Amino acid sequence: MADTVRAYSGPLVLALLVHLAAVTALHDGWFPGAQPEGRAIKPNLVQSQLIVMQPKARPEPKPAPPKPAAEAPVVAEPEPQAKPEPRRDREAERRQREVAEALERQQRRLAELAQDSFTQALAEEASELAADQDLSAAQSFRFGIYQRVVANWSRPPSARNGMQARLLVELIPTGAVVGVTVVESSGNSAFDRSAEAAVRKARAFDVPPESDLFERHFRRFSLLFKPEDLLR
C-alpha cells in the first residue's frame, strides 16, 4: 500500500499545481483566445543577448624540469675469463702431443742408430783392414818360420807320403823357442819326433817387433808340419 501511494504522489502533486495555475488565470480575467475590452496589453519585450561561452583554454602544463640523472655507481668490469675448453678437445690435444713426442723420439732414435751403425761400420772396416794387415804381416813371419823348420828337418826312414803333425810352438818376444809340443800326431812317432826336433834346432825365429802383433800371433801358435818332399 505504501508503495502505491509513493508511486502516485508525484503525478498527484503535478495535477494540483496545474489546477492551481488555471484558477489563478481565471481570477485575473484571462481567457484563452479573448482580448479584454478597453485595455491594451502591451507586449513585454524581453531583450536577450546571446552570450557565447567559450571554454577557457587550459594552460598547457609546463614540462617538469628534468630530474638530474643519478650518477650510476662505477662498477669495475670483470676481467674476461677464458672459457673452459671442452674436455674432449683437451684429450684430443693431449693425444696429438703424445703422438708428436713419440714420433720425435723415434726419429731421434733412428738418427742415433744410423750414426751408431755408420760409426760401427767404419770401426769394423778399420778393424778388418788392421786385421788384414796384421794377418798379412803374421802370415809373412809364419811362412819364414815354416821354411826354417822344414830346412832343419831330417826325414826318418819310416816317413810316408801324406804324413803330417800339428805342433804347438811357444816363443818369447826375442823369437827364441821356449816350448814345442805335438798336439796332433801323424800316427808315426818317428815322424812326430823329427818334426819337434826340427823346431828346436832353429832355436829362434824372426818375429814382428810390434808387441801387440807378437802377443796375438806368435806368443803361442799352431804349426802344421807337412814337408813338401813327402808329396814327391
MARTOR-830345 format. One record per residue (C-alpha): residue in one letter; y, z, x. Coordinates in steps of 0.001 Angstrom, whole numbers, plus 500000, padded with zeros to 6 digits. Layout:
! MARTOR-830345
AYZX/...
//
This chain:
! MARTOR-830345
M500000500000500000/A502460500917502770/D501673497705504470/T502515495759501335/V505919497494500935/R506747496773504572/A505783493143504074/Y508184492610501093/S511080494797502242/G512697492041504290/P512806489413501515/L513984492006499001/V516938493045501149/L517882489425501608/A517795488775497860/L520034491748497186/L522578490504499718/V522620487072498102/H523249488542494603/L525975490799496007/A527760487823497523/A527568485914494244/V529043488792492242/T531917489108494702/A532692485436494407/L532801485543490667/H535066488506490747/D537526486627492880/G537584483702490385/W535632481285492408/F533509478804490554/P531820476071492219/G533436472693491556/A536621474156489737/Q540178474435491040/P542371477280489807/E545429476144487928/G548943476608489397/R547520477783492720/A547181475555495630/I544679476553498058/K545789475941501477/P543104474965503728/N542601477311506504/L542919475320509637/V540860476604512387/Q541835475470515793/S538989475306518067/Q538765474420521697/L535648473329523284/I535152475182526389/V532546473757528563/M530985476463530516/Q529866475100533809/P527319477084535629/K528721478768538638/A527404477302541797/R525324479750543520/P526390480205547075/E523841478895549395/P522240481738551223/K523315481929554768/P520417481439557095/A519403484623558624/P520126484742562321/P517005484090564309/K515401487161565481/P515237487422569215/A511800486470570270/A509943489365571630/E509087488858575216/A505426488203575464/P503712490525577865/V502856488831581097/V499133488577581276/A497586487615584558/E495476484551584153/P491894485313585014/E490601483501588033/P488295480676587097/Q484778481792587579/A482167479389588725/K479734478670586008/P476267479798586916/E474157476850587805/P471114476307585706/R468029477842587210/R466229474545587104/D468895472881589273/R468724475703591828/E464931475374592004/A465196471606592495/E467776472033595275/R465628474672596961/R462602472372596897/Q464658469486598267/R465897471698601119/E462330472803601884/V461103469186601922/A464018468121604149/E463379471024606564/A459650470217606659/L460394466567607448/E462843467589610160/R460290469954611711/Q457646467221611575/Q459959464714613242/R460801467202615991/R457105467927616490/L456283464217616667/A459073463701619187/E457772466634621260/L454220465299621069/A455403461854622075/Q457311463327625015/D454353465505625970/S451993462551625683/F454290460430627833/T454631463185630410/Q450901463837630346/A450184460123630741/L452497459975633745/A450872463068635221/E447388461697634629/E448352458362636130/A449856460061639153/S446798462291639410/E444493459298639175/L446497457477641822/A446394460539644042/A442691460978643327/D442090457344644089/Q443996457668647328/D442152460879648184/L438848459344647239/S439588456253649263/A440502458375652299/A437466460616651742/Q435121457648651490/S436520456256654701/F435739459500656573/R432364459794654810/F431367456340655997/G432258457285659581/I430113460432659318/Y427170458468657909/Q427365455943660731/R427327458794663276/V424231460345661654/V422323457042661494/A423234456350665156/N421793459748666153/W418596459350664082/S415204458911665747/R412691457271663426/P409457459222663107/P406134457297663091/S405379458413659528/A408631457000658106/R408080454346655466/N410289451932653573/G412203453459650661/M412237456996652035/Q415472458976651565/A416555462567651828/R419659464309650484/L421322466750652839/L423970469430652223/V426357469411655178/E428840472228655883/L431831471731658195/I434882473646659345/P438431472168659483/T437847471015663069/G434921468867661842/A432264470941663594/V428879471209661864/V428037474771660807/G425130474101658483/V422619471428657358/T420141471874654524/V417683469444652923/V418309469674649154/E416169466682648132/S413080465938650177/S411801462456650828/G408245463728650475/N407700463401654175/S408503466480656232/A408815464492659483/F411395462235657882/D413317465196656481/R413385466963659882/S414547463777661605/A417454463429659207/E418505467042659692/A418272466687663458/A420473463562663377/V423271465563661686/R423038468474664078/K423050466131667038/A426504464853666105/R427862468457666322/A431260467444664940/F432707464667662830/D436121463166662299/V437677464762659199/P441071464283657460/P443859466513658792/E445061467368655294/S443672470766654458/D443519470166650702/L441656466901651174/F439277468583653620/E438637471506651272/R437863469203648351/H435612466706650110/F434401467980653497/R434021471742653430/R430634471231651787/F429421467780650828/S426228465987649960/L424932463251652263/L422234460818651108/F420345459816654216/K418773456407653769/P418770454415657041/E419187450656656764/D416429449972659215/L413914451294656706/L414719448299654491/R413572445806657119/
//
